[in-house]
Amino acid sequence: MKLTGYQKNRIESQCQPLIEKLKSQYVLKNPDKKYNCLVDIYIKWYRDYLYFCGKYKSENPDRLVDEFEGNFVRFKIIKPDSFEISYMRHTEKWFIIARDLTLNECLEMIEDTPTFHPV
């Protein structure tokens, strides 16, 4: 389903309080940069999908890259205010948890279910 810019902005604004809450829980103020550490959480669109993303950094001398992105939740837009929610498994494959949920139901599920958290 193709969304308008207005619809995407409305969805993003509804997601923002949860993004801020996740940041306060998982983005450390003074992380040990020897290892990959989460430095930001944000959302981004790709086609009809909305991704919750984490930005990771490392200062380990043996690192392959300085920073990278990891997606941890995906919403697929089915129809207006109807979503499919998935999480990224350790196998690097998306696993669908539920279909035909409202945006509020998806956000509550993310907040209440550690499987959807960026760790």
C-alpha angles and dihedrals in degrees: 000000000000114000126203122236089253092055092048091049091050091052092046092051090052090051096048098083090054091047089054091048092050090048091053090051102041111022106084121213095220107018125181098256092195086088133040105286130187110245103167143013122203144145131245138179128234113177107305093343129096114202130199104214138190125208114213130193135188135186095190109134090228095053120130094213134010094232140001142178128241123190114214106171131033130192119196114201109230098171134327107317093355117110142174114218125207137170130212111253125211086257089067090246126120114246117202113224102176142357134208096027126148118243091253091053090051093049092048090050091052092048094047101039120070090202087075095051123104101250 
